[in-house]
């Protein structure tokens, strides 16, 4: 455990890339397995490209998470723009919620659009805007509360939990899609 903790603390960008690449890809494959009932691994080029995109997203997560902590601090300290003073208290629920709110409002939609665009490029599919709009709704019902928990943790654990949440969301969405398919038959 100490080795893993040292890896997280001493190599934040690399550890973020590795964790999200592994868990993000696993969550994606698991969601497909739940939805279709069989494992689908893509072709080698597609698989590698998807893993690299997940790794890149892991790095952007780390930057966004650090940046939005600073964003909330700036709002609290701002002279003309005020935010709840309680959000300045490190470890408070209001701070965690505030960071989650702004991360999901400002970073989440663009990250999802980028991820969907790269997936479509890799899989040679066209953009399904209605599906993307449904994905954006997860920012409210899933990611806002999930990241409130995430941002209550020490910073070196935040990307780890976010990657685990991504697997959990893949499972949830896989079951929703499977239930929808069963109802449609």
NUDREN-257093 format. One record per atom (N, C-alpha, C): residue number from 1; residue in three letters; atom name; x negated, y negated, z negated. Coordinates in Angstrom, 2 decimals. Layout:
BEGIN
- NUM; ALA; CA; X; Y; Z
...
END
This chain:
BEGIN
- 1; UNK; N; -0.81; 1.19; 0.00
- 1; UNK; CA; 0.00; 0.00; 0.00
- 1; UNK; C; -0.86; -1.26; 0.00
- 2; UNK; N; -1.98; -1.21; -0.73
- 2; UNK; CA; -2.87; -2.37; -0.76
- 2; UNK; C; -3.44; -2.67; 0.61
- 3; UNK; N; -3.77; -1.62; 1.36
- 3; UNK; CA; -4.29; -1.81; 2.71
- 3; UNK; C; -3.26; -2.51; 3.60
- 4; UNK; N; -2.02; -2.08; 3.50
- 4; UNK; CA; -0.94; -2.68; 4.29
- 4; UNK; C; -0.72; -4.13; 3.87
- 5; UNK; N; -0.69; -4.38; 2.58
- 5; UNK; CA; -0.50; -5.73; 2.07
- 5; UNK; C; -1.64; -6.65; 2.50
- 6; UNK; N; -2.86; -6.15; 2.45
- 6; UNK; CA; -4.00; -6.94; 2.93
- 6; UNK; C; -3.89; -7.23; 4.42
- 7; UNK; N; -3.43; -6.26; 5.18
- 7; UNK; CA; -3.22; -6.45; 6.62
- 7; UNK; C; -2.22; -7.56; 6.87
- 8; UNK; N; -1.11; -7.55; 6.12
- 8; UNK; CA; -0.08; -8.59; 6.28
- 8; UNK; C; -0.61; -9.97; 5.93
- 9; UNK; N; -1.35; -10.06; 4.83
- 9; UNK; CA; -1.84; -11.35; 4.35
- 9; UNK; C; -3.00; -11.89; 5.18
- 10; UNK; N; -3.91; -11.03; 5.59
- 10; UNK; CA; -5.13; -11.47; 6.26
- 10; UNK; C; -5.01; -11.59; 7.77
- 11; UNK; N; -4.04; -10.91; 8.35
- 11; UNK; CA; -3.85; -10.93; 9.80
- 11; UNK; C; -2.38; -11.17; 10.11
- 12; UNK; N; -1.85; -12.34; 9.77
- 12; UNK; CA; -0.40; -12.55; 9.90
- 12; UNK; C; 0.12; -12.44; 11.33
- 13; UNK; N; -0.61; -12.93; 12.31
- 13; UNK; CA; -0.11; -12.85; 13.69
- 13; UNK; C; -0.21; -11.44; 14.24
- 14; UNK; N; -1.33; -10.79; 14.00
- 14; UNK; CA; -1.49; -9.41; 14.50
- 14; UNK; C; -0.50; -8.48; 13.80
- 15; UNK; N; -0.37; -8.63; 12.49
- 15; UNK; CA; 0.57; -7.75; 11.77
- 15; UNK; C; 2.00; -8.00; 12.22
- 16; UNK; N; 2.34; -9.25; 12.50
- 16; UNK; CA; 3.69; -9.55; 13.00
- 16; UNK; C; 3.91; -8.92; 14.36
- 17; UNK; N; 2.92; -9.02; 15.23
- 17; UNK; CA; 3.03; -8.43; 16.57
- 17; UNK; C; 3.19; -6.91; 16.48
- 18; UNK; N; 2.38; -6.27; 15.66
- 18; UNK; CA; 2.41; -4.81; 15.55
- 18; UNK; C; 3.73; -4.33; 14.95
- 19; UNK; N; 4.15; -4.95; 13.85
- 19; UNK; CA; 5.39; -4.52; 13.20
- 19; UNK; C; 6.60; -4.68; 14.10
- 20; UNK; N; 6.71; -5.83; 14.75
- 20; UNK; CA; 7.88; -6.07; 15.59
- 20; UNK; C; 7.82; -5.22; 16.85
- 21; UNK; N; 6.62; -4.99; 17.40
- 21; UNK; CA; 6.50; -4.11; 18.57
- 21; UNK; C; 7.00; -2.71; 18.25
- 22; UNK; N; 6.57; -2.19; 17.12
- 22; UNK; CA; 6.95; -0.81; 16.74
- 22; UNK; C; 8.42; -0.74; 16.35
- 23; UNK; N; 8.83; -1.57; 15.40
- 23; UNK; CA; 10.20; -1.48; 14.90
- 23; UNK; C; 11.22; -2.01; 15.89
- 24; UNK; N; 10.88; -3.06; 16.63
- 24; UNK; CA; 11.81; -3.59; 17.63
- 24; UNK; C; 12.08; -2.57; 18.72
- 25; UNK; N; 11.01; -1.92; 19.21
- 25; UNK; CA; 11.18; -0.92; 20.26
- 25; UNK; C; 11.93; 0.30; 19.72
- 26; UNK; N; 11.59; 0.69; 18.49
- 26; UNK; CA; 12.30; 1.81; 17.88
- 26; UNK; C; 13.79; 1.50; 17.75
- 27; UNK; N; 14.11; 0.30; 17.28
- 27; UNK; CA; 15.52; -0.10; 17.14
- 27; UNK; C; 16.25; -0.10; 18.46
- 28; UNK; N; 15.56; -0.57; 19.51
- 28; UNK; CA; 16.18; -0.58; 20.84
- 28; UNK; C; 16.46; 0.85; 21.32
- 29; UNK; N; 15.49; 1.74; 21.14
- 29; UNK; CA; 15.67; 3.13; 21.56
- 29; UNK; C; 16.73; 3.83; 20.73
- 30; UNK; N; 16.76; 3.53; 19.43
- 30; UNK; CA; 17.75; 4.13; 18.55
- 30; UNK; C; 19.16; 3.67; 18.91
- 31; UNK; N; 19.31; 2.40; 19.24
- 31; UNK; CA; 20.63; 1.88; 19.64
- 31; UNK; C; 21.11; 2.59; 20.91
- 32; UNK; N; 20.22; 2.82; 21.86
- 32; UNK; CA; 20.58; 3.54; 23.09
- 32; UNK; C; 20.98; 4.97; 22.75
- 33; UNK; N; 20.22; 5.61; 21.86
- 33; UNK; CA; 20.53; 6.99; 21.45
- 33; UNK; C; 21.90; 7.07; 20.80
- 34; UNK; N; 22.20; 6.12; 19.92
- 34; UNK; CA; 23.50; 6.12; 19.24
- 34; UNK; C; 24.62; 5.88; 20.26
- 35; UNK; N; 24.40; 4.93; 21.15
- 35; UNK; CA; 25.43; 4.56; 22.13
- 35; UNK; C; 25.70; 5.68; 23.14
- 36; UNK; N; 24.62; 6.31; 23.64
- 36; UNK; CA; 24.77; 7.29; 24.73
- 36; UNK; C; 24.70; 8.74; 24.27
- 37; UNK; N; 24.15; 8.96; 23.07
- 37; UNK; CA; 24.01; 10.32; 22.58
- 37; UNK; C; 22.72; 11.00; 23.03
- 38; UNK; N; 21.86; 10.27; 23.77
- 38; UNK; CA; 20.57; 10.86; 24.18
- 38; UNK; C; 19.48; 9.80; 24.14
- 39; UNK; N; 18.26; 10.29; 23.97
- 39; UNK; CA; 17.11; 9.38; 23.95
- 39; UNK; C; 16.79; 8.93; 25.36
- 40; UNK; N; 16.45; 7.66; 25.49
- 40; UNK; CA; 16.04; 7.09; 26.78
- 40; UNK; C; 14.75; 6.32; 26.54
- 41; UNK; N; 13.68; 6.68; 27.26
- 41; UNK; CA; 12.38; 6.07; 26.99
- 41; UNK; C; 11.89; 5.13; 28.09
- 42; UNK; N; 12.67; 4.90; 29.13
- 42; UNK; CA; 12.26; 4.04; 30.23
- 42; UNK; C; 11.04; 4.65; 30.93
- 43; UNK; N; 10.63; 4.04; 32.02
- 43; UNK; CA; 9.39; 4.46; 32.68
- 43; UNK; C; 8.22; 3.91; 31.89
- 44; UNK; N; 7.03; 4.40; 32.17
- 44; UNK; CA; 5.84; 3.98; 31.42
- 44; UNK; C; 5.64; 2.47; 31.52
- 45; UNK; N; 5.73; 1.90; 32.73
- 45; UNK; CA; 5.53; 0.46; 32.91
- 45; UNK; C; 6.59; -0.31; 32.12
- 46; UNK; N; 7.84; 0.11; 32.22
- 46; UNK; CA; 8.91; -0.58; 31.50
- 46; UNK; C; 8.70; -0.49; 29.98
- 47; UNK; N; 8.34; 0.69; 29.51
- 47; UNK; CA; 8.13; 0.89; 28.08
- 47; UNK; C; 7.02; -0.02; 27.57
- 48; UNK; N; 5.88; -0.03; 28.26
- 48; UNK; CA; 4.75; -0.86; 27.86
- 48; UNK; C; 5.13; -2.34; 27.90
- 49; UNK; N; 5.82; -2.75; 28.96
- 49; UNK; CA; 6.24; -4.15; 29.07
- 49; UNK; C; 7.17; -4.54; 27.93
- 50; UNK; N; 8.11; -3.66; 27.58
- 50; UNK; CA; 9.03; -3.95; 26.48
- 50; UNK; C; 8.29; -4.03; 25.14
- 51; UNK; N; 7.34; -3.14; 24.91
- 51; UNK; CA; 6.55; -3.18; 23.68
- 51; UNK; C; 5.77; -4.49; 23.61
- 52; UNK; N; 5.19; -4.91; 24.72
- 52; UNK; CA; 4.43; -6.17; 24.74
- 52; UNK; C; 5.34; -7.38; 24.49
- 53; UNK; N; 6.54; -7.35; 25.03
- 53; UNK; CA; 7.50; -8.44; 24.77
- 53; UNK; C; 7.87; -8.45; 23.29
- 54; UNK; N; 8.15; -7.28; 22.72
- 54; UNK; CA; 8.44; -7.23; 21.29
- 54; UNK; C; 7.26; -7.77; 20.47
- 55; UNK; N; 6.03; -7.43; 20.85
- 55; UNK; CA; 4.84; -7.92; 20.14
- 55; UNK; C; 4.76; -9.45; 20.23
- 56; UNK; N; 4.98; -9.97; 21.43
- 56; UNK; CA; 4.98; -11.43; 21.61
- 56; UNK; C; 6.06; -12.08; 20.74
- 57; UNK; N; 7.24; -11.48; 20.71
- 57; UNK; CA; 8.31; -12.01; 19.87
- 57; UNK; C; 7.92; -11.99; 18.39
- 58; UNK; N; 7.21; -10.95; 17.98
- 58; UNK; CA; 6.73; -10.89; 16.60
- 58; UNK; C; 5.86; -12.09; 16.24
- 59; UNK; N; 5.00; -12.49; 17.17
- 59; UNK; CA; 4.16; -13.66; 16.94
- 59; UNK; C; 5.01; -14.92; 16.86
- 60; UNK; N; 6.00; -15.03; 17.77
- 60; UNK; CA; 6.86; -16.22; 17.72
- 60; UNK; C; 7.68; -16.24; 16.43
- 61; UNK; N; 8.07; -15.07; 15.92
- 61; UNK; CA; 8.79; -15.01; 14.65
- 61; UNK; C; 7.94; -15.62; 13.54
- 62; UNK; N; 6.68; -15.22; 13.48
- 62; UNK; CA; 5.80; -15.71; 12.42
- 62; UNK; C; 5.67; -17.23; 12.49
- 63; UNK; N; 5.42; -17.75; 13.69
- 63; UNK; CA; 5.32; -19.20; 13.85
- 63; UNK; C; 6.64; -19.89; 13.48
- 64; UNK; N; 7.76; -19.34; 13.94
- 64; UNK; CA; 9.06; -19.96; 13.64
- 64; UNK; C; 9.35; -19.93; 12.15
- 65; UNK; N; 9.07; -18.81; 11.51
- 65; UNK; CA; 9.37; -18.70; 10.08
- 65; UNK; C; 8.56; -19.73; 9.28
- 66; UNK; N; 7.27; -19.85; 9.59
- 66; UNK; CA; 6.44; -20.84; 8.91
- 66; UNK; C; 6.93; -22.25; 9.25
- 67; UNK; N; 7.20; -22.49; 10.52
- 67; UNK; CA; 7.62; -23.81; 10.98
- 67; UNK; C; 8.93; -24.27; 10.38
- 68; UNK; N; 9.89; -23.36; 10.25
- 68; UNK; CA; 11.18; -23.78; 9.70
- 68; UNK; C; 11.14; -23.99; 8.20
- 69; UNK; N; 10.18; -23.37; 7.51
- 69; UNK; CA; 9.98; -23.74; 6.11
- 69; UNK; C; 9.53; -25.20; 6.04
- 70; UNK; N; 8.61; -25.58; 6.93
- 70; UNK; CA; 8.15; -26.97; 7.00
- 70; UNK; C; 9.26; -27.91; 7.44
- 71; UNK; N; 10.10; -27.46; 8.34
- 71; UNK; CA; 11.22; -28.26; 8.81
- 71; UNK; C; 12.16; -28.61; 7.65
- 72; UNK; N; 12.48; -27.62; 6.83
- 72; UNK; CA; 13.35; -27.86; 5.68
- 72; UNK; C; 12.67; -28.80; 4.70
- 73; UNK; N; 11.37; -28.62; 4.47
- 73; UNK; CA; 10.64; -29.54; 3.59
- 73; UNK; C; 10.73; -30.98; 4.11
- 74; UNK; N; 10.58; -31.15; 5.43
- 74; UNK; CA; 10.65; -32.49; 6.03
- 74; UNK; C; 12.04; -33.08; 5.88
- 75; UNK; N; 13.07; -32.27; 6.03
- 75; UNK; CA; 14.44; -32.78; 5.84
- 75; UNK; C; 14.68; -33.23; 4.41
- 76; UNK; N; 14.19; -32.45; 3.46
- 76; UNK; CA; 14.38; -32.80; 2.05
- 76; UNK; C; 13.61; -34.09; 1.72
- 77; UNK; N; 12.40; -34.22; 2.25
- 77; UNK; CA; 11.56; -35.38; 1.93
- 77; UNK; C; 11.87; -36.60; 2.80
- 78; UNK; N; 12.61; -36.42; 3.90
- 78; UNK; CA; 12.86; -37.51; 4.83
- 78; UNK; C; 13.54; -38.70; 4.18
- 79; UNK; N; 13.16; -39.88; 4.63
- 79; UNK; CA; 13.74; -41.09; 4.04
- 79; UNK; C; 15.09; -41.42; 4.65
- 80; UNK; N; 15.31; -41.12; 5.91
- 80; UNK; CA; 16.58; -41.45; 6.55
- 80; UNK; C; 17.46; -40.22; 6.77
- 81; UNK; N; 16.85; -39.05; 6.84
- 81; UNK; CA; 17.59; -37.81; 7.00
- 81; UNK; C; 17.46; -37.04; 5.69
- 82; UNK; N; 18.57; -36.76; 5.07
- 82; UNK; CA; 18.52; -36.08; 3.78
- 82; UNK; C; 19.11; -34.68; 3.90
- 83; UNK; N; 18.54; -33.80; 3.16
- 83; UNK; CA; 19.05; -32.44; 3.03
- 83; UNK; C; 19.12; -32.16; 1.55
- 84; UNK; N; 19.75; -31.12; 1.17
- 84; UNK; CA; 19.95; -30.79; -0.24
- 84; UNK; C; 18.61; -30.69; -0.97
- 85; UNK; N; 18.47; -31.43; -2.05
- 85; UNK; CA; 17.22; -31.44; -2.81
- 85; UNK; C; 16.87; -30.05; -3.33
- 86; UNK; N; 17.87; -29.24; -3.63
- 86; UNK; CA; 17.62; -27.88; -4.11
- 86; UNK; C; 16.89; -27.01; -3.11
- 87; UNK; N; 16.93; -27.40; -1.83
- 87; UNK; CA; 16.24; -26.62; -0.80
- 87; UNK; C; 14.73; -26.77; -0.90
- 88; UNK; N; 14.26; -27.74; -1.70
- 88; UNK; CA; 12.82; -27.91; -1.88
- 88; UNK; C; 12.26; -26.91; -2.88
- 89; UNK; N; 13.13; -26.27; -3.64
- 89; UNK; CA; 12.68; -25.34; -4.68
- 89; UNK; C; 12.33; -24.00; -4.05
- 90; UNK; N; 11.04; -23.70; -4.02
- 90; UNK; CA; 10.56; -22.44; -3.44
- 90; UNK; C; 11.20; -21.27; -4.18
- 91; UNK; N; 11.74; -20.33; -3.44
- 91; UNK; CA; 12.38; -19.15; -4.03
- 91; UNK; C; 13.85; -19.33; -4.34
- 92; UNK; N; 14.39; -20.53; -4.14
- 92; UNK; CA; 15.81; -20.73; -4.44
- 92; UNK; C; 16.67; -20.19; -3.30
- 93; UNK; N; 17.88; -19.82; -3.63
- 93; UNK; CA; 18.81; -19.32; -2.62
- 93; UNK; C; 19.15; -20.41; -1.61
- 94; UNK; N; 19.27; -21.66; -2.06
- 94; UNK; CA; 19.56; -22.76; -1.15
- 94; UNK; C; 18.42; -22.97; -0.14
- 95; UNK; N; 17.19; -22.81; -0.59
- 95; UNK; CA; 16.05; -22.94; 0.33
- 95; UNK; C; 16.08; -21.81; 1.35
- 96; UNK; N; 16.28; -20.59; 0.89
- 96; UNK; CA; 16.33; -19.43; 1.80
- 96; UNK; C; 17.46; -19.60; 2.81
- 97; UNK; N; 18.63; -20.03; 2.34
- 97; UNK; CA; 19.75; -20.25; 3.24
- 97; UNK; C; 19.44; -21.37; 4.24
- 98; UNK; N; 18.83; -22.45; 3.78
- 98; UNK; CA; 18.51; -23.57; 4.66
- 98; UNK; C; 17.54; -23.16; 5.75
- 99; UNK; N; 16.50; -22.45; 5.39
- 99; UNK; CA; 15.53; -21.99; 6.40
- 99; UNK; C; 16.22; -21.05; 7.37
- 100; UNK; N; 17.05; -20.16; 6.86
- 100; UNK; CA; 17.78; -19.23; 7.72
- 100; UNK; C; 18.72; -19.98; 8.67
- 101; UNK; N; 19.43; -20.95; 8.14
- 101; UNK; CA; 20.37; -21.72; 8.95
- 101; UNK; C; 19.67; -22.39; 10.13
- 102; UNK; N; 18.59; -23.10; 9.87
- 102; UNK; CA; 17.91; -23.83; 10.94
- 102; UNK; C; 17.14; -22.89; 11.88
- 103; UNK; N; 16.60; -21.81; 11.33
- 103; UNK; CA; 15.94; -20.84; 12.20
- 103; UNK; C; 16.93; -20.24; 13.19
- 104; UNK; N; 18.10; -19.87; 12.68
- 104; UNK; CA; 19.10; -19.23; 13.54
- 104; UNK; C; 19.81; -20.21; 14.47
- 105; UNK; N; 19.95; -21.45; 14.06
- 105; UNK; CA; 20.59; -22.45; 14.93
- 105; UNK; C; 19.66; -22.93; 16.04
- 106; UNK; N; 18.39; -23.17; 15.70
- 106; UNK; CA; 17.49; -23.82; 16.64
- 106; UNK; C; 16.56; -22.86; 17.37
- 107; UNK; N; 16.09; -21.83; 16.69
- 107; UNK; CA; 15.17; -20.87; 17.32
- 107; UNK; C; 15.91; -19.68; 17.90
- 108; UNK; N; 16.91; -19.17; 17.18
- 108; UNK; CA; 17.60; -17.94; 17.55
- 108; UNK; C; 18.16; -17.90; 18.96
- 109; UNK; N; 18.94; -18.90; 19.39
- 109; UNK; CA; 19.53; -18.83; 20.73
- 109; UNK; C; 18.48; -18.77; 21.85
- 110; UNK; N; 17.43; -19.57; 21.73
- 110; UNK; CA; 16.40; -19.58; 22.78
- 110; UNK; C; 15.60; -18.28; 22.77
- 111; UNK; N; 15.31; -17.76; 21.58
- 111; UNK; CA; 14.58; -16.49; 21.50
- 111; UNK; C; 15.41; -15.38; 22.14
- 112; UNK; N; 16.72; -15.34; 21.84
- 112; UNK; CA; 17.58; -14.31; 22.42
- 112; UNK; C; 17.68; -14.45; 23.93
- 113; UNK; N; 17.79; -15.67; 24.41
- 113; UNK; CA; 17.84; -15.90; 25.85
- 113; UNK; C; 16.55; -15.42; 26.51
- 114; UNK; N; 15.41; -15.76; 25.93
- 114; UNK; CA; 14.12; -15.30; 26.46
- 114; UNK; C; 14.03; -13.78; 26.45
- 115; UNK; N; 14.44; -13.18; 25.33
- 115; UNK; CA; 14.35; -11.72; 25.22
- 115; UNK; C; 15.27; -11.03; 26.23
- 116; UNK; N; 16.48; -11.54; 26.36
- 116; UNK; CA; 17.41; -10.97; 27.34
- 116; UNK; C; 16.88; -11.14; 28.76
- 117; UNK; N; 16.32; -12.33; 29.07
- 117; UNK; CA; 15.76; -12.59; 30.39
- 117; UNK; C; 14.62; -11.62; 30.70
- 118; UNK; N; 13.71; -11.41; 29.73
- 118; UNK; CA; 12.59; -10.50; 29.98
- 118; UNK; C; 13.08; -9.06; 30.10
- 119; UNK; N; 14.04; -8.66; 29.28
- 119; UNK; CA; 14.62; -7.31; 29.42
- 119; UNK; C; 15.21; -7.11; 30.81
- 120; UNK; N; 15.98; -8.09; 31.26
- 120; UNK; CA; 16.59; -7.99; 32.58
- 120; UNK; C; 15.54; -7.94; 33.68
- 121; UNK; N; 14.50; -8.70; 33.54
- 121; UNK; CA; 13.41; -8.69; 34.51
- 121; UNK; C; 12.74; -7.31; 34.55
- 122; UNK; N; 12.46; -6.77; 33.38
- 122; UNK; CA; 11.81; -5.45; 33.28
- 122; UNK; C; 12.72; -4.36; 33.83
- 123; UNK; N; 14.00; -4.42; 33.51
- 123; UNK; CA; 14.95; -3.39; 33.93
- 123; UNK; C; 15.59; -3.67; 35.29
- 124; UNK; N; 15.20; -4.79; 35.92
- 124; UNK; CA; 15.73; -5.19; 37.23
- 124; UNK; C; 17.26; -5.29; 37.21
- 125; UNK; N; 17.77; -5.99; 36.18
- 125; UNK; CA; 19.21; -6.22; 36.04
- 125; UNK; C; 19.48; -7.71; 36.11
- 126; UNK; N; 20.73; -8.06; 36.41
- 126; UNK; CA; 21.10; -9.47; 36.40
- 126; UNK; C; 21.60; -9.85; 35.01
- 127; UNK; N; 21.59; -11.14; 34.74
- 127; UNK; CA; 22.00; -11.63; 33.42
- 127; UNK; C; 23.50; -11.43; 33.22
- 128; UNK; N; 23.84; -10.82; 32.09
- 128; UNK; CA; 25.23; -10.66; 31.67
- 128; UNK; C; 25.49; -11.71; 30.60
- 129; UNK; N; 26.02; -12.85; 31.03
- 129; UNK; CA; 26.20; -13.99; 30.13
- 129; UNK; C; 27.21; -13.70; 29.03
- 130; UNK; N; 28.24; -12.92; 29.30
- 130; UNK; CA; 29.22; -12.64; 28.24
- 130; UNK; C; 28.58; -11.76; 27.16
- 131; UNK; N; 27.70; -10.86; 27.55
- 131; UNK; CA; 26.99; -10.04; 26.59
- 131; UNK; C; 26.03; -10.90; 25.75
- 132; UNK; N; 25.39; -11.87; 26.40
- 132; UNK; CA; 24.49; -12.76; 25.68
- 132; UNK; C; 25.27; -13.61; 24.68
- 133; UNK; N; 26.45; -14.05; 25.06
- 133; UNK; CA; 27.27; -14.83; 24.13
- 133; UNK; C; 27.65; -14.00; 22.91
- 134; UNK; N; 27.93; -12.72; 23.12
- 134; UNK; CA; 28.22; -11.83; 21.99
- 134; UNK; C; 26.98; -11.67; 21.11
- 135; UNK; N; 25.81; -11.58; 21.76
- 135; UNK; CA; 24.56; -11.47; 21.00
- 135; UNK; C; 24.34; -12.72; 20.15
- 136; UNK; N; 24.67; -13.89; 20.72
- 136; UNK; CA; 24.52; -15.13; 19.95
- 136; UNK; C; 25.40; -15.14; 18.71
- 137; UNK; N; 26.55; -14.48; 18.77
- 137; UNK; CA; 27.42; -14.42; 17.59
- 137; UNK; C; 26.76; -13.68; 16.42
- 138; UNK; N; 25.82; -12.77; 16.75
- 138; UNK; CA; 25.12; -12.07; 15.66
- 138; UNK; C; 24.29; -13.04; 14.83
- 139; UNK; N; 23.94; -14.19; 15.39
- 139; UNK; CA; 23.21; -15.19; 14.62
- 139; UNK; C; 24.03; -15.65; 13.41
- 140; UNK; N; 25.35; -15.64; 13.56
- 140; UNK; CA; 26.23; -16.10; 12.48
- 140; UNK; C; 26.56; -14.95; 11.52
- 141; UNK; N; 27.09; -13.84; 12.06
- 141; UNK; CA; 27.60; -12.80; 11.17
- 141; UNK; C; 26.52; -11.85; 10.65
- 142; UNK; N; 25.37; -11.77; 11.34
- 142; UNK; CA; 24.33; -10.86; 10.87
- 142; UNK; C; 23.07; -11.60; 10.44
- 143; UNK; N; 22.48; -12.37; 11.37
- 143; UNK; CA; 21.16; -12.94; 11.12
- 143; UNK; C; 21.15; -14.02; 10.05
- 144; UNK; N; 22.18; -14.85; 9.97
- 144; UNK; CA; 22.20; -15.90; 8.94
- 144; UNK; C; 22.14; -15.29; 7.53
- 145; UNK; N; 23.01; -14.35; 7.18
- 145; UNK; CA; 22.88; -13.74; 5.85
- 145; UNK; C; 21.62; -12.87; 5.71
- 146; UNK; N; 21.27; -12.14; 6.78
- 146; UNK; CA; 20.08; -11.28; 6.69
- 146; UNK; C; 18.82; -12.10; 6.46
- 147; UNK; N; 18.70; -13.20; 7.20
- 147; UNK; CA; 17.50; -14.03; 7.03
- 147; UNK; C; 17.54; -14.85; 5.75
- 148; UNK; N; 18.71; -15.06; 5.18
- 148; UNK; CA; 18.75; -15.69; 3.85
- 148; UNK; C; 18.04; -14.77; 2.86
- 149; UNK; N; 18.28; -13.48; 2.95
- 149; UNK; CA; 17.55; -12.52; 2.12
- 149; UNK; C; 16.07; -12.53; 2.51
- 150; UNK; N; 15.78; -12.51; 3.81
- 150; UNK; CA; 14.40; -12.49; 4.30
- 150; UNK; C; 13.60; -13.66; 3.74
- 151; UNK; N; 14.17; -14.86; 3.80
- 151; UNK; CA; 13.44; -16.06; 3.38
- 151; UNK; C; 13.39; -16.24; 1.88
- 152; UNK; N; 13.98; -15.32; 1.13
- 152; UNK; CA; 13.83; -15.35; -0.32
- 152; UNK; C; 12.60; -14.53; -0.75
- 153; UNK; N; 11.98; -13.85; 0.21
- 153; UNK; CA; 10.77; -13.05; -0.06
- 153; UNK; C; 9.51; -13.89; 0.14
- 154; UNK; N; 8.38; -13.43; -0.39
- 154; UNK; CA; 7.10; -14.09; -0.07
- 154; UNK; C; 6.86; -14.05; 1.44
- 155; UNK; N; 6.17; -15.07; 1.95
- 155; UNK; CA; 6.03; -15.24; 3.40
- 155; UNK; C; 5.41; -14.03; 4.10
- 156; UNK; N; 4.49; -13.33; 3.44
- 156; UNK; CA; 3.83; -12.20; 4.11
- 156; UNK; C; 4.78; -11.01; 4.32
- 157; UNK; N; 5.91; -10.97; 3.63
- 157; UNK; CA; 6.88; -9.90; 3.83
- 157; UNK; C; 8.02; -10.26; 4.79
- 158; UNK; N; 8.12; -11.50; 5.19
- 158; UNK; CA; 9.29; -11.96; 5.94
- 158; UNK; C; 9.41; -11.32; 7.32
- 159; UNK; N; 8.34; -11.23; 8.08
- 159; UNK; CA; 8.43; -10.61; 9.41
- 159; UNK; C; 8.70; -9.11; 9.27
- 160; UNK; N; 8.13; -8.50; 8.23
- 160; UNK; CA; 8.39; -7.07; 7.99
- 160; UNK; C; 9.89; -6.83; 7.82
- 161; UNK; N; 10.52; -7.62; 6.95
- 161; UNK; CA; 11.95; -7.42; 6.73
- 161; UNK; C; 12.75; -7.78; 7.98
- 162; UNK; N; 12.36; -8.82; 8.69
- 162; UNK; CA; 13.06; -9.19; 9.92
- 162; UNK; C; 13.01; -8.04; 10.93
- 163; UNK; N; 11.89; -7.37; 11.04
- 163; UNK; CA; 11.77; -6.23; 11.95
- 163; UNK; C; 12.66; -5.07; 11.49
- 164; UNK; N; 12.74; -4.86; 10.19
- 164; UNK; CA; 13.63; -3.82; 9.67
- 164; UNK; C; 15.09; -4.20; 9.93
- 165; UNK; N; 15.42; -5.48; 9.77
- 165; UNK; CA; 16.78; -5.94; 10.08
- 165; UNK; C; 17.11; -5.69; 11.55
- 166; UNK; N; 16.12; -5.86; 12.43
- 166; UNK; CA; 16.36; -5.63; 13.86
- 166; UNK; C; 16.75; -4.17; 14.11
- 167; UNK; N; 16.11; -3.25; 13.41
- 167; UNK; CA; 16.48; -1.84; 13.52
- 167; UNK; C; 17.91; -1.65; 13.00
- 168; UNK; N; 18.21; -2.25; 11.86
- 168; UNK; CA; 19.56; -2.13; 11.29
- 168; UNK; C; 20.61; -2.68; 12.26
- 169; UNK; N; 20.33; -3.82; 12.87
- 169; UNK; CA; 21.28; -4.38; 13.83
- 169; UNK; C; 21.42; -3.46; 15.05
- 170; UNK; N; 20.32; -2.88; 15.50
- 170; UNK; CA; 20.40; -1.92; 16.61
- 170; UNK; C; 21.31; -0.76; 16.28
- 171; UNK; N; 21.23; -0.27; 15.06
- 171; UNK; CA; 22.11; 0.83; 14.62
- 171; UNK; C; 23.56; 0.37; 14.61
- 172; UNK; N; 23.81; -0.79; 14.03
- 172; UNK; CA; 25.18; -1.32; 13.95
- 172; UNK; C; 25.76; -1.50; 15.35
- 173; UNK; N; 25.01; -2.16; 16.22
- 173; UNK; CA; 25.51; -2.42; 17.58
- 173; UNK; C; 25.65; -1.13; 18.38
- 174; UNK; N; 24.76; -0.17; 18.13
- 174; UNK; CA; 24.89; 1.13; 18.80
- 174; UNK; C; 26.19; 1.81; 18.43
- 175; UNK; N; 26.54; 1.78; 17.16
- 175; UNK; CA; 27.81; 2.39; 16.72
- 175; UNK; C; 29.02; 1.63; 17.26
- 176; UNK; N; 28.94; 0.28; 17.28
- 176; UNK; CA; 30.03; -0.51; 17.86
- 176; UNK; C; 30.23; -0.15; 19.32
- 177; UNK; N; 29.13; -0.07; 20.08
- 177; UNK; CA; 29.23; 0.25; 21.51
- 177; UNK; C; 29.75; 1.66; 21.72
- 178; UNK; N; 29.33; 2.59; 20.87
- 178; UNK; CA; 29.81; 3.97; 20.99
- 178; UNK; C; 31.30; 4.05; 20.69
- 179; UNK; N; 31.74; 3.35; 19.64
- 179; UNK; CA; 33.17; 3.35; 19.29
- 179; UNK; C; 34.00; 2.73; 20.41
- 180; UNK; N; 33.47; 1.69; 21.01
- 180; UNK; CA; 34.18; 1.03; 22.12
- 180; UNK; C; 34.29; 1.98; 23.31
- 181; UNK; N; 33.23; 2.73; 23.59
- 181; UNK; CA; 33.23; 3.70; 24.70
- 181; UNK; C; 34.22; 4.82; 24.42
- 182; UNK; N; 34.26; 5.31; 23.18
- 182; UNK; CA; 35.18; 6.39; 22.80
- 182; UNK; C; 36.62; 5.91; 22.93
- 183; UNK; N; 36.90; 4.68; 22.49
- 183; UNK; CA; 38.25; 4.13; 22.58
- 183; UNK; C; 38.69; 3.91; 24.03
- 184; UNK; N; 37.71; 3.60; 24.89
- 184; UNK; CA; 38.02; 3.35; 26.29
- 184; UNK; C; 38.33; 4.61; 27.08
- 185; UNK; N; 37.95; 5.77; 26.56
- 185; UNK; CA; 38.19; 7.04; 27.28
- 185; UNK; C; 39.53; 7.62; 27.00
END
